[in-house]
Amino acid sequence: MSITPVNLAAVNLSEALASFDDVYSPRIVTRINDYDVRIAHTRGEHVWHVHEDTDEFFLVLDGQFDVAYRDADGREHTVVLRQGDVFVVPRGTPHKPSSPGGSILMFEPTGTSTTGDRHEGEVPEHVDSTAGHALTNPERASVSDRR
């Protein structure tokens, strides 16, 4: 099994976030086993959605990120996350992220859609329904050659 050089490069998350401006359009900064490590800018409302077979991990890198979710009885709750906070949405839990502005890091199985296995209503224009994008300028975000 060969290892590609990109797997051996460190990535500076601040520089990676500075390389794009789109909100709710995650960039894949690396992979670990069968999981993507994604970063995204956040602002505005996402869409109610569900990941049937996987949990969703969020780490707030900057700003504020709120996650509304519905419990088994259908009651809605909101968790307000700030820089340094982590939160896991359990598989099968309907949830809707929103943010006044910030950035997040997520762990999700490769191929997981940002709008889940199913979602409610129309996906807003500012939400990219994707399984993530490669960094467009990864060498800018790489710290492997710094001295």
C-alpha positions, 0 to 999 in steps of 0.5 A, spaced: 500 500 500 502 506 497 501 513 501 500 519 497 504 525 499 498 529 501 497 524 507 503 526 510 502 534 509 500 538 515 494 542 514 493 549 518 486 550 519 486 557 519 490 558 512 485 552 510 479 556 512 482 563 509 482 559 502 475 559 501 469 564 503 463 559 501 458 558 507 456 551 509 460 548 503 465 544 507 472 542 504 476 536 506 482 537 509 484 530 510 482 523 511 482 518 517 480 511 515 474 511 512 472 518 515 473 525 512 475 531 516 472 537 514 472 544 515 466 549 513 464 556 514 457 557 517 452 563 517 445 563 516 440 557 517 441 550 514 436 545 513 433 540 517 436 533 516 437 526 518 443 521 518 440 515 519 447 511 519 452 515 522 453 520 528 455 527 526 461 530 530 462 538 530 468 542 533 467 550 533 473 553 531 471 560 531 464 564 532 458 561 534 454 554 531 447 552 534 444 545 533 437 544 533 435 537 534 428 533 535 428 528 541 424 522 540 418 525 542 419 530 537 420 536 542 425 541 539 432 543 543 437 547 541 445 547 543 449 553 543 456 552 541 462 557 541 469 556 540 472 550 542 466 546 544 464 539 541 457 536 540 455 530 537 448 529 533 447 521 534 445 517 528 437 518 526 436 524 530 433 530 526 437 536 526 438 543 523 444 547 524 444 555 524 449 560 525 450 568 526 457 566 523 463 562 525 467 556 522 467 548 524 470 542 523 466 535 522 468 528 522 463 524 517 464 518 513 467 519 506 461 520 502 456 523 507 452 528 504 451 535 508 444 535 507 443 528 510 440 521 508 433 525 508 431 533 509 425 537 510 423 542 505 427 546 500 435 546 501 437 554 501 441 557 496 447 558 501 447 551 503 451 546 498 448 539 498 455 535 497 459 530 500 465 535 501 470 538 496 477 538 496 481 544 498 482 548 492 489 551 494 492 545 499 499 548 498 497 554 501 494 551 507 500 546 508 505 547 514 509 541 512 515 545 509 515 551 514 522 552 517 
